[in-house]
Amino acid sequence: MTLTSPDGRAVLVRRDDNGPVSLTDRLRFAVPLTLRARCSLRSGDPVLLAANPHRDVLVIYTMPFVDQLLVSAHETMMSGEQP
């Protein structure tokens, strides 16, 4: 797999047979320290893992980013705007 974080708010996990990260026997993988630092993600922090099967990607969202998305969605909903 290849893991990237284009904006430092989430980690994108893409299938890559030649990538530097692979699943363990327990179907786990480690997010490299450089990406964890970029996203301010510490070991044991809760995350939201979302899959986009059409793009063959997993996204690891940090909780601060999820909070930001929810606040934005809530404000839009309360203002009556259409997303």
C-alpha positions as CSV (number, residue, x, y, z in Angstrom):
1,M,0.0,0.0,0.0
2,T,0.9,3.6,-0.4
3,L,-0.1,6.1,2.3
4,T,-0.1,9.9,1.7
5,S,-1.5,13.0,3.3
6,P,-1.9,15.7,0.7
7,D,-3.2,18.3,3.2
8,G,-2.2,17.0,6.6
9,R,-5.8,16.5,7.7
10,A,-6.3,12.9,6.6
11,V,-4.3,9.9,5.4
12,L,-5.1,8.3,2.0
13,V,-4.4,4.6,1.7
14,R,-4.2,3.2,-1.8
15,R,-3.5,-0.3,-3.1
16,D,0.0,-0.6,-4.3
17,D,1.6,-4.0,-4.6
18,N,5.0,-2.3,-4.6
19,G,4.3,0.2,-1.9
20,P,6.2,0.5,1.3
21,V,3.4,-0.5,3.6
22,S,1.6,-3.9,3.8
23,L,-1.0,-5.6,5.9
24,T,0.1,-7.8,8.8
25,D,-1.2,-11.3,9.4
26,R,-3.9,-9.7,11.6
27,L,-5.0,-7.4,8.8
28,R,-3.5,-4.3,10.3
29,F,-1.0,-1.8,9.0
30,A,1.0,1.0,10.6
31,V,0.8,4.6,9.6
32,P,4.4,5.8,9.3
33,L,5.6,8.3,11.9
34,T,6.1,11.1,9.3
35,L,2.5,10.9,8.3
36,R,1.2,10.6,11.9
37,A,3.3,13.7,12.8
38,R,2.0,15.6,9.7
39,C,-1.6,14.9,10.8
40,S,-1.0,15.4,14.5
41,L,-2.0,11.8,15.0
42,R,-0.7,10.0,18.1
43,S,-0.7,6.3,18.7
44,G,-4.0,5.2,20.1
45,D,-5.9,8.3,18.9
46,P,-9.4,7.5,17.6
47,V,-9.9,7.9,13.9
48,L,-12.7,7.5,11.4
49,L,-11.8,5.0,8.7
50,A,-13.9,5.4,5.5
51,A,-13.7,3.4,2.3
52,N,-14.3,4.6,-1.3
53,P,-14.5,1.3,-3.3
54,H,-15.0,3.1,-6.6
55,R,-11.6,4.8,-6.2
56,D,-10.0,1.9,-4.4
57,V,-9.0,4.0,-1.5
58,L,-9.3,4.1,2.3
59,V,-9.3,7.4,4.1
60,I,-8.2,7.8,7.7
61,Y,-9.8,10.9,9.2
62,T,-8.5,12.4,12.4
63,M,-11.1,13.4,14.9
64,P,-10.3,17.1,14.8
65,F,-10.9,17.0,11.0
66,V,-14.2,15.1,11.5
67,D,-15.3,17.7,14.1
68,Q,-14.4,20.5,11.6
69,L,-16.5,18.8,8.9
70,L,-19.5,18.3,11.2
71,V,-19.4,21.9,12.4
72,S,-19.3,23.1,8.8
73,A,-22.2,20.7,7.8
74,H,-24.2,21.8,10.8
75,E,-23.8,25.5,10.1
76,T,-24.8,24.9,6.5
77,M,-27.9,23.0,7.6
78,M,-28.9,25.6,10.1
79,S,-28.5,28.4,7.6
80,G,-30.9,26.6,5.2
81,E,-28.3,26.5,2.4
82,Q,-28.1,23.5,0.1
83,P,-24.8,21.7,0.1
